[in-house]
Amino acid sequence: MAEERLQKILSHAGVASRRQAEELILAGRVKVNGTVVQTLGARADPETDEILVDDEPIRREGYRYFALNKPAGFVTTARDEQGRETVLDLVPIGDVQLHPVGRLDRDSEGLVIITNDGHLTDLLTHPRYQVEKEYLVGLDGALSKRDLERMVRGIEVDGERLRAASVEPTAPPGDVEPGTGANAWLLITLRQGRNREIRRMAAALGRKVVFLRRIRVGPVWLGNLGSGAFRELSDAEVTALYRAARAAGAGQERSDRPEGRGRLPSRR
């Protein structure tokens, strides 16, 4: 498709009128292939260029989004050099080249987002966009209140400071078979997403994780999705994921700003 003026593309996509589209461009809220464009004469090809307004694609027709309940034993990669089963083996959508968003340990189970939207993947996995992820965790023994507080304050492990956004005791889930070896259950929320973060924190406190299930990514919940099953996300859920990533990124930007510095102007 031939290139067109950016404001015309935004208007045809239903984002805004041409006049409003010009204001979006001038305000620096439009990106083409990752670069902010603030020139009204700028042109793009809506078929081949990635065009974002407020970090959200103007069209999603070519993108697919799925929630998968990963069973233990599957690796969270698009392909595995050792020939192990991957999460994509569980989502047989042959007409689209999908990839998992982030990672979940082979020994762990639960919610994995699967998509072909690279921009959303970047937002959900980049350290700056600390989107919350919630886990149901079974330990081989109970932790003291002091240890739970340490997990929130942060624990130094192998030169990294690992910490949870929140930790609270919970009841064992009704669908977990007896014999897991879990004697204490926690709900743990993370924002950092470091490698095997929960398992490493538990080990530092003298406990072993014997069960781990991710039950939430941002605003998307695992719900009653069966093990190994998947479903397509609704438009509302995809929009909510984008909003959660932007909100988390804005919050991180504020926390990184030195105290007493001027605030960035807000957008309306």
PyMOL commands that set and color helices and strands:
alter all, ss='L'
color gray80, all
select helices_A, chain A and resi 6-12+18-26+87-90+118-125+145-153+197-204+235-256
alter helices_A, ss='H'
color red, helices_A
select strands_A, chain A and resi 4-5+30-32+35-36+43-44+51-53+56-57+65-70+99-100+109-115+133-139+155-157+160-162+166-169+184-190+209-217+220-221+230-232
alter strands_A, ss='S'
color yellow, strands_A
deselect
rebuild
show_as cartoon
